Amino acid sequence: MELAKCHAHALHEDVDRATEVLKHEHRVIERVLAVVEALAERPGMPSKEAWEKAIDLIRNFADKCHHLKEEQILFPALEEHGIPRDGGPVGMMLLEHEEGRALVRAMAEALPHATVDLKMEAALKQNARAYLRLLREHIQKEDEILFNIAEDVLPPEEQKRLAQEFERHEAEEIGAGVHEKYVKVVQELEQATG
């Protein structure tokens, strides 16, 4: 599959707070998680293509687009304002990002064999369920704790600057213009699994 990209500007026009951009992306990620849950709970092995699309969305939208904004832009800004990387909420979020990446790798490794090997199908679904639990709790912690801390310590002008930096990051590091493509893929997967 083509290297997936994201672009927040089109989806988040007029959003000038970095935390709001990230919260909007959380809502899209939650929709992907609902699709993964539907796939994991179906008896037998549902569409391999649907699994491939869901894993692509997780790897490229949730991780490369969303998590990298947090890791490379938001978290360093929080550190500059006295929120420690180690031993605090930022460190916990980083650990959970790595745990999520490991679970997604395990899902991707099991997928090619899951249609013919019941043990691999079970591994795929088990890792998917673990990822769902992790990400849902992770999003709740960010929305209710970390982003509130960010809003307390980051002045409005810095929030706006970080939101602009998110756009620059996407354009330079990931590429621009396919955020809408991801939303469309999520809609297609929702229809296919609904």
N, C-alpha and C positions, 0 to 999 in steps of 0.2 A: 504494500500500500504506500501511496505517496506520503512523504513526511507530513504529518498533520501539523497544522498551525492554528493560531488563534489570534483574534483581533478584537480587543474589548471596546475600542472607540465606537464602532457602529452600534454595538449593543448597549453601550453605557453612555451615550451622548448626554451631556449636561451633568454627568456625575463627576464632581470635582474632589471627592474624597477617596483616597486609596482604599480605605476599609470598605466603602460602599461598592467599589469595583469588585473587590474580592468576595463580598457577600453575594453579589449578583452571580458571580461565577459559581459559588457554592450551590445556588439553586439549580444551575444546569448540571453540576456534578451529582446532586441528589437525584435528579431524573435518570442519570446514567446508572446510579446505584440501584434504583428501582427496576431497571431493565435487567441488570445483573442478577438481582434477587429473583426475578421472574424466571430467568434462564436456569438458575441454580435449583429452584424448587420444582421445576417440571420433571416428571418421571422420564426416565430414558435420557437420551442425548439429543436435545433440540438442535436447531440449526448451527452448524459449525461456523457459517458465515456471520450469524448474529453474534456469536461469541467473539469472533475475530474483530468485528466492528466495535464491540463493547470494550475489548482490551485495547484496541487502537485509541479509542476515546479516552480511556483512563490514562494510558501512557503519554499521549500527546496533548490532550486538553487539560486533564486534571494535574498531571505531573509536569510536563515540559512547559506548559503555559502558566498554569496557576501556581503550582508549588515553587517554581523557579522565581516568580515575582516575589513571593514571600521570602525565599531564601536569599536572593541576591539584592533585593531592594528594601522591602519592609523591615525584615529582621535587623539588618545593619543600621537602619535609621533608628529603630528602637534601642539598640545598643548605644548609639550616640546620645540618646536621651536617658541613659542610666538603667535600662532594663537589661540585666545580665543575660548573656548567651547560655552560660552554664548554670545549672541548678535552678533555673526558673522556667517560665512558660515557653520561652523561645527554644530552649534546649529540649524540652519535652516535645514540642511540635517537630523539631528536626529529627528526633528519634522516631517519631511516628511516621514521618515522610519516608525514612529508610525502611521501616517495617513494612509499610505499604508497598514500596518498590519490590521488596523481596517476595511478598505475596503475589504481586502481579507477574513477576518473573516465573514463579512456580505455576501460576495459571497458564501462562504462555507456553511453558515447557510441557505441561500435561495435555494441552489442547490437541496437538496433532495426533495423539494416540487415543484420545478419549472416545472416539466413535467406534473403536474396535477393541478396547481394553477396559473392562469394568473398573479395574483398580485406578486407571488413569482418569476415567470419568469421575470416580469418587474423589480423587485428589483435586481435580479441577474444581468441583463443587465445594469441597471442604475449604480450599484456599479462597474461593470466591466468598463464601460465608464469613470467613475470618476477615477478609478485606472489607466487607460490608460493615461488620461490627466496628472495626477500627476506624473506618472513614466517617461513619455516622457520628461516632463519639468525638472524633477529631474535629469535624466541622462544628459540632456543638460547642466544644471548648474554644475554638477560634472565634465563633460568632458571639458567644456570651462572656468570654473572659479576655482573650488576647486582644481582640479588636476594640473592646472597651478600654483596655489599658492604652492601646495605641491612640484612641481618640482623646484620652486624658493627657497624654504626654506630647503628642504631635500637634503643633499649632495648625490652624486651618490652611495657612499658606504652604506649609510643608506637606500637608495631606494632598493639596492640589498639585504640588511639584512631584510628589511620588506617583500620583495618578498619571501625570504626563510622562514620567519616567517609565511607567508600565507600558505605555504606548510605544515609546522609543525602544524599549527592550524587545517588545514583540516584533517590531519592524526590523530591527537589526539582527536579533538572535534567532528568531523563529520564522519570521515572515508575516506579512499582513494580508488580510482579506478573506480568510476562510473561517472566521468565528461563526458566521452565518451557516456555513457548510456543516459545522459540527452540530449546531442547533437542529438543522434539517435531518442529520443522521440520527440524532436522539429521537426526533419525532417519528422517523421511519422505524426505529427499533421499538419504540413504544407501541406503535400500531402492530408490528409483527409479534410482539410478546403479550399484547393486551388482551 
